[in-house]
Amino acid sequence: MIQVNMSAAKRAAFGKGECRRLRMAKKTPAIVYSKGETAIPVQFDEIALYKDLLFIHRRNAVVTLNIEGDEKGSRHVMIQEIQKAPTIEKVLHVDFLEVELDKPVSFSVPLQVTGTAKGVEMGGELTVSKYSVLLRGCPLDIPDELVVDVTALDKGDSFTCADLAVSANVELLDNPKIVCAAVA
């Protein structure tokens, strides 16, 4: 899993008008939710946040959030929701969810199909029916993606979830009999 460091500052201004003033000052409002604790309103530099979000776009990432003015100092969070302006490429608000690195959580991990199957070279057609799988484990043990090599597949062969190479400390939550790719 990707790890990213981001810096933020606590904010005291709330409401629609105050958030507009923040955005005009090139700051982006955000909030950090934590189980059982009060949510922490924060603000980011607009350009730095946008660059960091582009880097982790559509990937599972643990963000080490260094919050200026917070008694805890840094928190490990994941992005829960990103609100963007509908007409321009601008981030309006980000919701973060604090996670514990030693407790298992469920993640959707993309499958990356590589290689050219033998059956395709003999006139068959490769059909990919699953593009992601559900894994459960500690956040840092979850891979960014699972690579599926289909070069050994002949006509009539298939690749199931049970054939995926998953580490011992990560559990596959999908049905192992589900076909990920097949050559017909």
C-alpha positions as CSV (number, residue, x, y, z in Angstrom):
1,M,0.0,0.0,0.0
2,I,1.2,3.5,-0.8
3,Q,2.2,5.8,2.1
4,V,2.0,9.5,1.7
5,N,2.9,12.4,4.0
6,M,0.7,15.4,4.0
7,S,0.7,18.6,6.1
8,A,-2.4,20.4,7.3
9,A,-3.5,23.0,9.8
10,K,-6.4,23.0,12.2
11,R,-9.1,25.5,11.3
12,A,-11.5,27.4,13.5
13,A,-13.7,28.8,10.8
14,F,-16.9,26.8,10.0
15,G,-19.8,27.2,7.7
16,K,-20.4,28.0,4.0
17,G,-19.1,31.6,4.1
18,E,-15.9,30.8,6.0
19,C,-15.2,27.9,3.6
20,R,-15.6,30.2,0.7
21,R,-13.1,32.7,2.2
22,L,-10.7,29.8,2.7
23,R,-11.0,28.7,-0.9
24,M,-10.5,32.3,-2.1
25,A,-7.3,32.4,0.0
26,K,-6.1,29.2,-1.9
27,K,-6.8,26.9,1.0
28,T,-9.0,23.8,0.8
29,P,-11.2,22.8,3.8
30,A,-11.2,19.2,5.0
31,I,-12.3,17.1,8.0
32,V,-10.8,14.1,9.8
33,Y,-13.2,11.6,11.2
34,S,-12.1,9.3,14.0
35,K,-14.0,6.5,15.7
36,G,-15.4,7.7,19.0
37,E,-13.7,11.1,18.9
38,T,-14.8,14.6,17.7
39,A,-14.1,15.3,14.1
40,I,-11.2,17.6,13.4
41,P,-11.7,20.4,10.9
42,V,-8.4,21.1,8.9
43,Q,-7.2,23.1,6.0
44,F,-4.7,22.4,3.3
45,D,-2.7,24.4,0.8
46,E,-4.8,24.0,-2.4
47,I,-1.9,23.3,-4.8
48,A,-0.1,20.8,-2.5
49,L,-3.3,19.0,-1.8
50,Y,-4.2,18.7,-5.5
51,K,-0.7,17.3,-6.3
52,D,-0.9,14.7,-3.5
53,L,-4.4,13.7,-4.5
54,L,-3.3,13.2,-8.2
55,F,-0.5,10.9,-7.0
56,I,-2.9,8.6,-5.0
57,H,-5.9,8.9,-7.3
58,R,-7.9,5.6,-7.5
59,R,-5.3,3.8,-5.3
60,N,-5.4,2.5,-1.7
61,A,-3.2,4.8,0.3
62,V,-2.4,5.4,3.9
63,V,-1.8,9.1,4.5
64,T,0.3,10.3,7.4
65,L,-1.4,13.6,8.2
66,N,0.7,16.0,10.1
67,I,-1.8,18.5,11.6
68,E,-0.4,21.8,12.9
69,G,-2.0,22.6,16.2
70,D,-3.2,19.1,17.0
71,E,-2.3,17.4,20.3
72,K,-1.7,14.1,18.6
73,G,0.7,15.6,16.1
74,S,0.3,13.1,13.2
75,R,-2.6,10.7,12.3
76,H,-2.8,7.8,9.9
77,V,-5.8,8.4,7.7
78,M,-7.4,7.2,4.4
79,I,-9.4,9.3,2.0
80,Q,-13.1,8.7,2.4
81,E,-14.6,11.2,0.0
82,I,-13.4,14.0,-2.3
83,Q,-15.8,16.7,-3.3
84,K,-14.9,18.5,-6.6
85,A,-16.4,21.4,-8.4
86,P,-18.7,20.1,-11.2
87,T,-17.4,22.4,-14.0
88,I,-13.7,23.0,-13.1
89,E,-10.9,20.8,-11.8
90,K,-10.9,22.1,-8.3
91,V,-11.2,20.2,-5.0
92,L,-13.8,21.8,-2.7
93,H,-13.6,19.5,0.3
94,V,-12.0,16.2,1.5
95,D,-13.2,13.8,4.1
96,F,-10.5,11.7,5.8
97,L,-11.1,8.6,8.0
98,E,-8.5,7.8,10.7
99,V,-7.4,4.2,10.7
100,E,-5.3,2.0,13.0
101,L,-2.4,0.4,11.3
102,D,-2.5,-2.8,13.4
103,K,-6.3,-3.6,12.9
104,P,-7.5,-5.4,9.8
105,V,-9.8,-3.6,7.3
106,S,-11.4,-4.6,4.0
107,F,-10.0,-3.1,0.7
108,S,-10.9,-3.4,-2.9
109,V,-7.7,-4.1,-4.8
110,P,-7.4,-3.8,-8.6
111,L,-6.3,-6.7,-10.7
112,Q,-3.7,-6.0,-13.4
113,V,-3.8,-8.6,-16.3
114,T,-0.4,-9.0,-18.0
115,G,0.9,-11.2,-20.9
116,T,-0.6,-12.7,-23.9
117,A,-2.3,-16.1,-23.4
118,K,-1.3,-19.1,-25.5
119,G,-4.9,-19.6,-26.3
120,V,-5.2,-16.1,-27.8
121,E,-2.2,-16.8,-30.1
122,M,-4.1,-19.9,-31.3
123,G,-7.2,-17.9,-32.2
124,G,-9.0,-17.8,-28.8
125,E,-10.4,-14.7,-27.1
126,L,-9.4,-13.6,-23.6
127,T,-12.3,-12.4,-21.5
128,V,-11.5,-10.6,-18.3
129,S,-14.6,-10.8,-16.0
130,K,-13.2,-9.4,-12.7
131,Y,-11.2,-6.2,-12.4
132,S,-10.8,-6.0,-8.6
133,V,-11.0,-8.3,-5.5
134,L,-11.8,-7.7,-1.9
135,L,-9.0,-8.3,0.6
136,R,-8.9,-8.0,4.4
137,G,-5.8,-7.2,6.3
138,C,-3.8,-4.5,8.1
139,P,-3.6,-1.4,5.9
140,L,0.1,-1.6,5.2
141,D,0.0,-5.3,4.3
142,I,-2.5,-4.8,1.5
143,P,-0.8,-4.6,-2.0
144,D,-1.5,-1.7,-4.4
145,E,-2.6,-4.2,-7.1
146,L,-2.5,-7.9,-7.8
147,V,-0.8,-8.9,-11.1
148,V,-2.4,-11.8,-13.0
149,D,-0.1,-13.4,-15.6
150,V,-2.3,-15.0,-18.3
151,T,0.5,-16.3,-20.6
152,A,0.0,-19.9,-19.5
153,L,-3.7,-20.0,-20.3
154,D,-4.7,-22.2,-23.2
155,K,-8.0,-22.4,-25.0
156,G,-10.7,-23.4,-22.4
157,D,-8.5,-22.5,-19.4
158,S,-9.4,-19.9,-16.8
159,F,-7.9,-18.0,-13.9
160,T,-9.9,-18.0,-10.6
161,C,-9.6,-16.0,-7.4
162,A,-8.1,-19.0,-5.8
163,D,-5.1,-18.8,-8.2
164,L,-4.2,-15.3,-7.0
165,A,-0.9,-14.9,-5.1
166,V,-2.0,-13.3,-1.8
167,S,0.4,-13.0,1.2
168,A,-0.3,-15.1,4.3
169,N,-1.4,-12.2,6.5
170,V,-4.0,-11.0,4.0
171,E,-7.4,-12.8,3.6
172,L,-9.3,-13.0,0.3
173,L,-12.9,-12.2,0.9
174,D,-14.2,-12.9,-2.6
175,N,-15.4,-16.4,-3.5
176,P,-12.3,-18.4,-4.6
177,K,-14.3,-20.1,-7.4
178,I,-15.0,-16.8,-9.2
179,V,-13.3,-16.7,-12.6
180,C,-11.1,-13.6,-13.1
181,A,-10.0,-14.3,-16.7
182,A,-10.7,-17.0,-19.2
183,V,-9.7,-17.9,-22.8
184,A,-12.6,-19.1,-25.0
